[in-house]
């Protein structure tokens, strides 16, 4: 769908690495250029027309994000440099002062490094404990296993809504209900979900939700932290500086701005935020439901074809997202990716930043295909044709 | 060397790598070599006695080029003195970096003489050499420490 909007697709490539980053439609790139060419000024200075225009555009993106994920209030939307920074901000700014020794933080072994390493450090510093929710035989999270992992000491559950290797869609709404019944906070990493399906943070009732713009058609270097207002109010800024303070006299008299600016110190990534607004408008025009159902049909088409190849092992055959992770028998994943690259097919090989997952699957490295709405069945046919011929893979893998 | 022969040698060393097994012997020096830019990751075990490389073993997960390069390197280096080994390593690195080198010193490792054409695979070919240099350094430091 809508391939004509993506100049990158004129380059004769088949792009199947959308879980790493998405391509950008021309309107997003144009919007960024428009900012630099027509109203290039700083934000939140409003003393002259073009600066006022920057404010309008920048804050317009905040409104768009609010509606995109159905937050209650635009103050609940904080711009960051990406999902990684958003997660670090929640971990350090909110949970840092709150967590106590022996509190338990529940994650899984299939989380991305960004939803693991900040918790590891917090736990180490505060003597809290990292605990893992068991994955089922398909490496997915079930409500039952979350229930089993909860103890009276559990304080936080931090999970991706969709994981980047297994691609399972977690039952976040039910997990939030269960967690809140036990006074547990829920942090949701939405990096792999928000571009591919409708997300409603109020309906889900998560406490924090984080994602990156670049995986949903937006520019790199922009992310979002959503938090329930009453919780964000308690989040201590980890960055201090310009744009986030109201006044200061000495170390005793520092007044910070209200949300969300309090959490956006320094000149923000203005071009990125404004470009991201355009990406959201574009996504909404297509409709997230349409994107989800189109991706689902592509995924089923791919799985159907790939599963017929006897020497290909699909690791996440049950997963519902557009992520397919596989290995070719006895061929190192990187050699497969290298071979496909010879035919301009972009797939990712490796551990995909989920380095604990190997303890569960027993497989360290895999090839990953991640689909988006601009992919086609014809592209999948081409991929399958290349993968069907093992002799050819071996012959051309270096 | 013609392309077909190169291919054959690389495939042979990839499918049947030489000394791809670990030993438990604390006389061996253990080093790890991994590419930060990709996912190759090998452990080398090196036994040096009186300045002579007696044995090298390896384990790990790596691509065809890294695995073949490791296998070939091991075959070339066993039996050499540490000084001869360092010379061979330097020549190999020069070859990969398109600088002058002595073909005589590289033997089978010449199969990688045009790897520079595939920029992304240069680090695959040099991976074991990064590891063996670490081991040789460790040996030298230990030796100097003991003196």
Interface residues (C-beta under 8 A of the other chain):
Chain A: X332 X333 X334 X335 X338 X349 X350 X351 X364 X365 X394 X397 X398
Chain B: X10 X11 X38 X39 X40 X61 X62 X63 X64 X65 X67 X118 X120 X121
